[in-house]
Amino acid sequence: MKQGKWKARGRLGPGAMYHMMMLPGILFLLVFSYVPMVGIITAFQDYIPAKGMFGSEFVGLKHFMYMFKLPDIAQVVSNTLVIAIGKILLGTMMAIIFSVLLNEIRIKYVKKSVQTIVYLPHFLSWVVLASVVVNMFSLDGIVNQMLAFFGLENINFLGSNTWFQPLIIGTDVWKEFGYSSIVYLAAITSIDPGLYEAAGMDGASWWRKVWHITLPGMLPIILLMGVMSLTNILSAGFDQVYNLYNPVVYESGDILDTYVYRIGLVGRQYSFGTAVGLFKSVIGIVLLMSANQLAKKYTDRKIF
């Protein structure tokens, strides 16, 4: 029986079994990621569901031209960029600081406990976390109660165009910085401990060791992660914004993803919504290729 199996494997090649294990994943990718791409054609049509993709009228770049003439498209792109760049910069900075401080904890029980608590929000969806954020930052929430305790005026965080973007950026950083720090912790552990011992013998303080040994040792990973994050610069987080915003803060909170949802699905302008989504995807591909070249230039590592 065993000989028969080995003979079959020999005929299929040494890696055939491993390749067959990839088959379910490949089929999943084809069915749910590549087949739906056929729908891109509706961006160039006046799509009518009753006529279908192959019966609707072809209109070329009509919806793209209309998109660039809309007065609020510039505001939507601006909101997307501000929120996405804020998340990348603040999230990266917090993850680096947290990983450096966590590495200094020598008691394993305390270190593991802190890691578990900080990593936990990453595994919760925004549907759950949005209710927590709303309860905390509503007019009668704990944050406004604390402001009132110190004699300050209440702030309508969820209904203010001034405060909504900082709220979105801050809560996303709170959710993700712990999980993002895993990569930076791995980078710190790869630094030669002899460097710290030599610096200690020379009388270097903790800050000097961090500045001259830890941060330079983490620099290649910081650059690589920073460059890779450029690919998400037009993905400001649909789940988070959709669960937290309301019509009062559309001016500051509407991003490309929520705009496509409102116009394309809710407003039943399927072709226009697809055109906006396709525009975002093309910009994302250009950024991905640029990020790949920057990674090669500054870190000697390529994404693909």
C-alpha positions as CSV (number, residue, x, y, z in Angstrom):
1,M,0.0,0.0,0.0
2,K,2.8,2.3,1.0
3,Q,4.8,1.4,-2.2
4,G,1.7,2.3,-4.3
5,K,1.5,5.7,-2.7
6,W,5.1,6.5,-3.2
7,K,4.9,5.4,-6.8
8,A,1.9,7.8,-7.3
9,R,3.8,10.6,-5.7
10,G,6.8,9.9,-7.9
11,R,4.7,10.1,-11.1
12,L,3.1,13.5,-9.9
13,G,6.5,15.0,-8.9
14,P,8.1,15.6,-5.5
15,G,6.1,18.8,-4.8
16,A,2.7,17.7,-6.2
17,M,1.1,17.0,-2.8
18,Y,2.1,20.4,-1.5
19,H,0.7,22.1,-4.7
20,M,-2.6,20.2,-4.3
21,M,-2.9,21.6,-0.8
22,M,-2.9,25.1,-2.4
23,L,-5.8,24.2,-4.6
24,P,-8.7,25.3,-2.2
25,G,-7.0,28.6,-1.6
26,I,-6.5,29.2,-5.3
27,L,-10.1,28.3,-6.1
28,F,-11.3,30.7,-3.3
29,L,-9.1,33.5,-4.7
30,L,-10.4,32.9,-8.3
31,V,-14.1,32.8,-7.3
32,F,-14.2,35.6,-4.8
33,S,-11.4,37.9,-6.0
34,Y,-10.9,37.5,-9.7
35,V,-14.3,36.5,-11.1
36,P,-16.0,39.7,-9.6
37,M,-13.5,41.8,-11.5
38,V,-15.6,41.3,-14.6
39,G,-18.0,43.9,-12.9
40,I,-15.4,46.6,-13.7
41,I,-17.0,46.9,-17.1
42,T,-20.0,48.6,-15.5
43,A,-17.8,51.6,-14.8
44,F,-17.9,52.3,-18.6
45,Q,-21.6,51.7,-19.0
46,D,-25.0,53.2,-17.9
47,Y,-25.6,50.0,-16.0
48,I,-29.2,48.8,-15.6
49,P,-29.6,45.7,-13.5
50,A,-32.5,44.4,-15.7
51,K,-30.3,44.5,-18.8
52,G,-27.2,43.1,-17.1
53,M,-23.5,43.9,-17.9
54,F,-23.7,42.7,-21.5
55,G,-27.0,44.5,-22.3
56,S,-26.4,48.0,-20.8
57,E,-25.3,50.9,-22.9
58,F,-21.5,51.5,-23.2
59,V,-20.7,55.2,-22.4
60,G,-16.9,55.2,-22.2
61,L,-15.3,57.6,-19.6
62,K,-18.6,59.5,-18.9
63,H,-18.7,58.5,-15.2
64,F,-15.0,59.3,-14.7
65,M,-15.5,62.8,-16.2
66,Y,-18.5,63.3,-14.0
67,M,-16.6,62.2,-10.9
68,F,-13.8,64.8,-11.4
69,K,-16.4,67.6,-11.9
70,L,-18.2,66.9,-8.6
71,P,-17.6,69.6,-6.0
72,D,-17.3,67.2,-3.1
73,I,-14.9,64.7,-4.6
74,A,-11.9,66.8,-3.7
75,Q,-13.1,66.9,-0.1
76,V,-13.6,63.1,0.0
77,V,-10.1,62.5,-1.4
78,S,-8.7,65.1,1.1
79,N,-10.5,63.3,4.0
80,T,-9.2,60.0,2.8
81,L,-5.6,61.2,2.7
82,V,-5.7,63.0,6.0
83,I,-7.1,60.1,7.9
84,A,-4.9,57.5,6.2
85,I,-1.7,59.4,6.6
86,G,-2.6,60.3,10.2
87,K,-3.1,56.6,11.0
88,I,0.1,55.5,9.3
89,L,2.3,58.2,11.0
90,L,0.8,58.1,14.5
91,G,0.3,54.3,14.4
92,T,3.9,53.6,13.4
93,M,5.3,56.0,16.1
94,M,3.2,54.5,18.8
95,A,4.1,50.9,17.8
96,I,7.8,51.8,17.9
97,I,7.6,53.5,21.3
98,F,5.6,50.7,22.8
99,S,7.9,48.0,21.5
100,V,11.0,49.8,22.9
101,L,9.3,50.2,26.3
102,L,7.9,46.7,26.4
103,N,11.3,45.3,25.7
104,E,12.6,46.9,28.9
105,I,10.1,44.9,31.1
106,R,12.1,42.0,32.6
107,I,9.4,40.3,34.5
108,K,7.9,37.8,32.1
109,Y,4.5,37.6,33.8
110,V,4.0,41.4,33.6
111,K,5.3,41.5,30.0
112,K,2.9,38.8,28.8
113,S,0.0,40.4,30.6
114,V,0.7,43.8,29.1
115,Q,1.0,42.3,25.6
116,T,-2.3,40.4,25.9
117,I,-4.2,43.5,27.1
118,V,-2.8,45.7,24.3
119,Y,-3.1,43.1,21.5
120,L,-6.8,42.4,22.4
121,P,-8.5,45.3,20.5
122,H,-6.9,44.1,17.2
123,F,-9.0,41.0,17.3
124,L,-12.3,42.8,17.8
125,S,-14.3,44.1,14.9
126,W,-15.3,47.7,14.5
127,V,-18.9,46.7,14.9
128,V,-18.1,45.9,18.5
129,L,-15.6,48.6,19.2
130,A,-17.8,51.3,17.6
131,S,-20.3,50.8,20.4
132,V,-17.5,51.2,23.0
133,V,-16.2,54.4,21.3
134,V,-19.7,55.9,21.0
135,N,-20.4,55.2,24.7
136,M,-17.0,56.8,25.7
137,F,-17.2,59.9,23.5
138,S,-20.9,60.7,23.5
139,L,-22.1,63.9,25.2
140,D,-22.9,61.9,28.4
141,G,-19.9,59.5,28.1
142,I,-17.0,59.1,30.4
143,V,-14.7,61.5,28.5
144,N,-17.1,64.4,28.7
145,Q,-17.8,63.5,32.4
146,M,-14.1,63.9,33.0
147,L,-14.0,67.2,31.2
148,A,-16.9,68.4,33.3
149,F,-15.0,67.3,36.5
150,F,-12.1,69.5,35.5
151,G,-14.5,72.4,34.8
152,L,-14.2,72.2,31.0
153,E,-17.0,72.4,28.4
154,N,-18.5,69.2,26.9
155,I,-17.3,68.3,23.3
156,N,-19.6,66.7,20.8
157,F,-16.8,64.4,19.4
158,L,-19.1,62.4,17.1
159,G,-21.0,65.4,15.8
160,S,-18.1,67.9,15.3
161,N,-16.2,68.2,12.0
162,T,-13.3,69.6,14.0
163,W,-13.0,66.5,16.3
164,F,-14.2,63.7,14.1
165,Q,-10.9,63.1,12.2
166,P,-8.7,63.1,15.3
167,L,-11.2,60.7,16.9
168,I,-11.0,58.3,13.9
169,I,-7.2,58.4,13.9
170,G,-6.8,58.1,17.7
171,T,-9.2,55.2,18.1
172,D,-7.6,53.3,15.2
173,V,-4.1,53.8,16.7
174,W,-5.5,52.5,20.0
175,K,-6.9,49.4,18.3
176,E,-3.8,48.5,16.2
177,F,-0.6,49.8,17.8
178,G,-0.1,46.8,20.0
179,Y,-0.4,44.2,17.3
180,S,1.8,46.3,14.9
181,S,4.5,46.3,17.6
182,I,5.1,42.6,17.1
183,V,7.3,43.3,14.0
184,Y,9.3,45.9,15.9
185,L,9.8,43.6,18.9
186,A,11.2,41.0,16.6
187,A,13.6,43.5,15.1
188,I,14.8,44.5,18.6
189,T,15.5,40.8,19.6
190,S,17.7,40.5,16.5
191,I,20.1,43.2,17.8
192,D,23.4,41.9,19.2
193,P,23.2,42.0,23.1
194,G,27.0,42.6,23.1
195,L,26.4,46.1,21.8
196,Y,24.3,47.0,24.9
197,E,26.9,45.4,27.2
198,A,29.7,47.4,25.6
199,A,27.7,50.6,25.8
200,G,26.9,49.9,29.5
201,M,30.6,49.5,30.2
202,D,31.3,52.9,28.5
203,G,28.7,54.4,30.9
204,A,25.9,55.0,28.3
205,S,22.5,55.8,29.8
206,W,19.3,54.0,28.8
207,W,18.3,56.8,26.4
208,R,21.7,56.7,24.7
209,K,21.4,52.9,24.2
210,V,18.0,53.4,22.6
211,W,19.1,56.3,20.4
212,H,22.4,54.8,19.2
213,I,21.7,51.0,19.3
214,T,18.0,50.1,19.4
215,L,16.6,52.6,16.9
216,P,19.4,52.2,14.3
217,G,18.9,48.4,14.6
218,M,15.2,48.8,13.9
219,L,15.7,51.3,11.1
220,P,15.5,48.7,8.1
221,I,12.2,47.3,9.4
222,I,10.8,50.8,10.1
223,L,11.6,51.9,6.6
224,L,10.2,48.7,5.1
225,M,7.0,48.9,7.1
226,G,6.6,52.6,6.3
227,V,7.1,52.0,2.6
228,M,4.6,49.1,2.5
229,S,2.0,51.2,4.4
230,L,2.0,53.6,1.4
231,T,-0.1,51.1,-0.5
232,N,-2.9,51.7,2.0
233,I,-2.9,55.5,1.7
234,L,-6.3,55.5,0.0
235,S,-7.8,52.9,2.3
236,A,-8.7,54.9,5.4
237,G,-10.9,52.1,6.9
238,F,-14.5,51.6,5.7
239,D,-15.6,49.6,8.7
240,Q,-14.5,52.1,11.3
241,V,-15.8,55.2,9.6
242,Y,-19.1,53.6,8.5
243,N,-19.8,52.5,12.1
244,L,-18.9,55.9,13.6
245,Y,-20.0,58.6,11.3
246,N,-23.3,60.3,10.6
247,P,-24.6,62.9,8.1
248,V,-23.5,65.8,10.4
249,V,-19.8,64.9,9.9
250,Y,-19.9,63.9,6.2
251,E,-17.8,67.0,5.5
252,S,-14.9,65.7,7.5
253,G,-15.6,61.9,7.7
254,D,-16.6,60.8,4.3
255,I,-13.8,58.8,2.7
256,L,-13.6,57.1,-0.8
257,D,-14.9,53.8,0.5
258,T,-18.0,55.2,2.3
259,Y,-18.6,57.6,-0.6
260,V,-18.7,54.6,-3.0
261,Y,-21.1,52.8,-0.7
262,R,-23.4,55.8,-0.3
263,I,-23.4,56.8,-4.0
264,G,-23.1,53.3,-5.6
265,L,-25.3,51.1,-3.4
266,V,-27.5,53.3,-1.3
267,G,-28.0,55.8,-4.2
268,R,-28.3,53.0,-6.8
269,Q,-25.7,54.7,-9.1
270,Y,-23.9,51.5,-9.7
271,S,-21.8,52.6,-12.7
272,F,-20.6,55.8,-10.9
273,G,-19.8,53.9,-7.7
274,T,-17.8,51.4,-9.7
275,A,-15.9,54.3,-11.5
276,V,-14.9,55.8,-8.1
277,G,-13.8,52.4,-6.8
278,L,-11.8,51.7,-10.0
279,F,-10.1,55.1,-9.7
280,K,-9.1,54.3,-6.1
281,S,-7.8,50.9,-7.2
282,V,-5.6,52.4,-10.0
283,I,-4.1,54.9,-7.6
284,G,-3.5,52.0,-5.2
285,I,-1.6,50.0,-7.9
286,V,0.6,53.0,-8.8
287,L,1.4,53.5,-5.1
288,L,2.1,49.8,-4.7
289,M,4.6,49.8,-7.6
290,S,6.2,53.0,-6.2
291,A,6.5,51.5,-2.7
292,N,8.1,48.4,-4.2
293,Q,10.8,50.6,-5.8
294,L,11.3,52.7,-2.7
295,A,11.7,49.5,-0.6
296,K,14.3,48.2,-3.0
297,K,16.2,51.6,-3.0
298,Y,16.3,52.3,0.7
299,T,16.1,48.8,2.4
300,D,17.4,46.5,-0.4
301,R,14.3,44.5,0.1
302,K,11.4,44.1,-2.4
303,I,7.8,43.5,-1.6
304,F,7.5,41.2,-4.6
